[in-house]
Every structure is written in structure tokens, then in C-alpha cells.
């Protein structure tokens, strides 16, 4: 289940990257935007790309969150670092005495 979800997450990430790269630059900083000659058709394509980007981004976020939930379920015990240190200090193994200076 987790491997399928990872594959879906990677596929969504690649699709999201491609959709963002296909969108027209609104700032025009790079000068790679389409010309204004066919403004109506570019606006329609822009709306489609914008909506599809939003849908794919939402699916990507949902799949990422579900991956985190699945991976946290695999943890057998949650223990803080401080609790682990306290257990090590309380162990029954003999310790080397500290020298006083």
C-alpha cells in the first residue's frame, strides 16, 4: 500500500512540475510568454492549466499527508531522546566512576 502511494506521489509531483512549467509567465521577466495576438485562446488554456494545477496540487498534498500518516503508524514505540537517555543511565551495567579533580 505504501509503495503504491509513493509511486502516486512521485507521479503527481512530476505532473505538477510539468503543469507549472507549461503555464504562461505573468510577470514577463523572462520574456517567454505567448504573444497577445490570440489572447482569448491563451486565456482559456491558462484557466484550464490553473485549475488543473490546483487539482493536482491538492491531490499531491493529500497523498503526502497520507504517506506521513502511514509511516507514523509503522513506528512501534514513540520515545523522546530524553527518555532514552534516562533509560541508559538507569541500566544495571557497571559504570566507570568519575574522577574528582
C-alpha positions in Angstrom: 0.0 0.0 0.0 2.8 2.4 0.9 4.8 1.7 -2.2 1.7 2.4 -4.4 1.1 5.7 -2.6 4.8 6.6 -3.0 4.5 5.9 -6.8 1.4 8.0 -7.0 3.0 10.8 -5.0 6.0 10.8 -7.4 3.8 10.8 -10.4 1.7 13.7 -9.1 4.9 15.6 -8.3 6.2 15.2 -11.9 2.8 16.2 -13.3 2.7 19.2 -11.0 6.1 20.3 -12.2 5.2 20.0 -15.8 1.9 21.9 -15.3 3.7 24.8 -13.6 6.3 24.9 -16.4 3.7 24.9 -19.1 1.9 28.0 -17.6 2.3 31.3 -19.2 4.6 33.7 -17.3 2.5 36.6 -16.0 5.4 38.8 -14.9 7.2 38.6 -18.2 10.6 38.7 -16.5 12.0 36.1 -18.8 10.1 37.2 -21.9 9.0 33.7 -22.7 5.2 34.4 -22.5 2.9 34.0 -25.5 2.1 37.0 -27.7 -1.2 38.9 -27.2 -2.4 38.1 -30.8 -4.5 35.1 -29.7 -5.5 36.4 -26.3 -8.8 34.5 -26.0 -7.3 31.1 -26.7 -4.4 31.7 -24.3 -6.8 32.8 -21.6 -8.8 29.6 -22.0 -5.7 27.4 -21.9 -4.5 29.5 -18.9 -7.7 28.8 -17.0 -7.5 25.1 -17.7 -3.9 25.0 -16.6 -4.6 27.0 -13.5 -7.5 24.7 -12.5 -5.7 21.5 -13.3 -2.6 22.7 -11.3 -4.8 23.4 -8.3 -6.4 20.0 -8.5 -3.0 18.2 -8.9 -1.5 20.2 -6.1 -4.4 19.3 -3.8 -4.0 15.6 -4.7 -0.3 15.9 -4.1 -0.7 17.4 -0.6 -3.4 14.8 0.3 -1.1 11.9 -0.8 1.9 13.4 1.1 -0.1 13.8 4.3 -1.4 10.2 3.9 2.1 9.0 3.4 3.1 10.7 6.7 0.2 9.1 8.5 1.1 5.6 7.2 4.7 6.0 8.1 3.9 7.1 11.6 1.7 4.1 12.0 4.7 1.9 11.4 6.5 3.2 14.4 6.3 0.6 17.2 7.0 2.9 20.1 7.5 6.6 20.3 10.0 7.7 22.8 11.8 11.0 23.3 15.5 11.4 23.3 15.4 12.3 27.0 13.6 9.1 27.9 16.2 7.1 26.1 19.0 8.8 28.0 17.3 8.2 31.3 16.9 4.5 30.4 20.6 4.3 29.6 21.5 5.9 32.9 19.3 3.5 34.9 20.7 0.4 33.3 22.3 -2.2 35.5 25.7 -2.3 33.7 28.6 -1.2 35.9 29.9 2.3 35.1 33.3 3.7 35.3 33.5 6.1 38.3 34.1 9.7 37.5 37.4 11.1 38.9 37.3 14.2 41.0 39.8 16.8 40.3 
